[in-house]
Amino acid sequence: MLHTQLAGAFDCFSEAVIQLAEHRRVVEKTVQRWRQPLVQIFFDGWCESVGVLLQELMDKANSMAQERLSAELSDAVRHHRTKLDEIKHKKHTGLLGILSRIAHSQLAVVFDLFVGAVRAYVERRDLCRKVICRMLHAHLAAAFELFYEGVTQIH
């Protein structure tokens, strides 16, 4: 009976050794794959594609911000120019002293409105940058998935 138990224990031991050797072979094979130069080439390509993607997103964001700024500022400038023309017209009608003080206060108000418009633009630009950063994180994840698939297809 003892002989049968020892034989069974030895069989279990030999199977465990075989499984351990197989596991070690798989790990060594995986480590060799990571040492291959193709992985570095794919990783460099992935880094380059991320850089290109980042530049495209930044260019797009800058152009969108510039379009919005030019539209908003042209409206503001048109409005401010209209106000200024009204002030100049009133100035020439006669009461130069009184009207110049009024014009000065109105110009200060117009300038304050302009400063407010510029501040609002800066806030919207910062918001756009935050949104683009969030989008960039999503694009980076997708690019890394493509890189991972490329590496797994090699092996």
Secondary structure, 3 states (H helix, E strand, C coil): CHHHHHHHHHHHHHHHHHHHHHHHHHHHHHHHHHHCHHHHHHHHHHHHHHHHHHHHHHHHHHHHHHHHHHHHHHHHHHHHHHHHHHHHHHHCCCCHHHHHHHHHHHHHHHHHHHHHHHHHHHHHHHHHHHHHHHHHHHHHHHHHHHHHHHHHHHC
